[in-house]
Each structure stands twice: as C-alpha cells, then as structure tokens.
Amino acid sequence: MSMSLNEIREIEQYAATAVQLDGESPIYKLFLACVKGDYYESNGLLVRPPTTDQLLSEISGSRVEKAEIERLRQSVLIRDNGYFDAVNIV
C-alpha cells in the first residue's frame, strides 16, 4: 500500500524531531534516510535537505545494535537500497 505525500511528510517531521531530541543515536537518521530515499527518490521527487546521502554520510561508520536494525526492519516496510550499509551493525 502506498502512502500519501501528507502522510510521508508527517512521518518525516516525527523522524526529524527524534533526530533533534537525540542526535547522538544514528538509528533516527537512518530511518529518516530510508523514508526520504524510499519515497521521494524512488518517486522522482525533490528531496529537501538533509538529503538521503547527507544523512547516510553523517552516520557512516556509526555503531548500531543489531536489535535496533531488526526492530526498524520489522516496523517499517522499506526496500534496503544499501541504507543499512552505512552503519556498523553490532
């Protein structure tokens, strides 16, 4: 099932707020990158900053627990277009 642009923008806002509240945790930036890449880029839409690449660059090499990655994958149906390669899963 496809989501509307308004629904995606609402999710994007929640994720951006989570990044602001806990900027140390790469999982929120990873989630935001997944949302932007999977919706905007996949549909040929303009991605407002921070872009998917910027977010992935910011978290590149960060350590993320395997349980957090699994929780993200189970909670959200997102194609893995290499997003998870940006982090070190421990």
FENHU-V853389 format. One record per residue. RES is the residue in three letters. OMEGA is omega in degrees with one decimal (999 if undefined). Layout:
BEGIN
res	omega
RES	OMEGA
RES	OMEGA
END
This chain:
BEGIN
res	omega
MET	-179.0
SER	179.2
MET	178.4
SER	178.0
LEU	179.0
ASN	178.0
GLU	178.8
ILE	178.8
ARG	177.3
GLU	177.1
ILE	178.6
GLU	179.5
GLN	177.4
TYR	-180.0
ALA	178.2
ALA	176.5
THR	177.7
ALA	177.7
VAL	179.4
GLN	-177.8
LEU	-177.9
ASP	-178.2
GLY	179.9
GLU	-177.2
SER	-178.4
PRO	-175.2
ILE	179.6
TYR	176.8
LYS	176.7
LEU	178.1
PHE	179.6
LEU	177.0
ALA	178.4
CYS	-179.6
VAL	-177.9
LYS	-179.2
GLY	-175.4
ASP	-178.1
TYR	-173.5
TYR	-176.4
GLU	-179.0
SER	179.6
ASN	177.4
GLY	-179.0
LEU	176.6
LEU	178.0
VAL	177.6
ARG	-179.9
PRO	-3.9
PRO	-179.2
THR	177.6
THR	-179.2
ASP	178.7
GLN	179.8
LEU	-179.8
LEU	177.0
SER	179.9
GLU	-177.0
ILE	-177.8
SER	179.1
GLY	178.9
SER	178.7
ARG	177.8
VAL	-179.4
GLU	-179.2
LYS	-179.5
ALA	178.7
GLU	178.2
ILE	179.5
GLU	178.3
ARG	178.3
LEU	-179.6
ARG	-179.9
GLN	-175.5
SER	-172.6
VAL	177.9
LEU	-178.0
ILE	173.9
ARG	179.0
ASP	178.8
ASN	-179.8
GLY	-178.7
TYR	-174.4
PHE	177.6
ASP	-177.0
ALA	-176.0
VAL	173.8
ASN	-179.1
ILE	-177.5
VAL	999
END
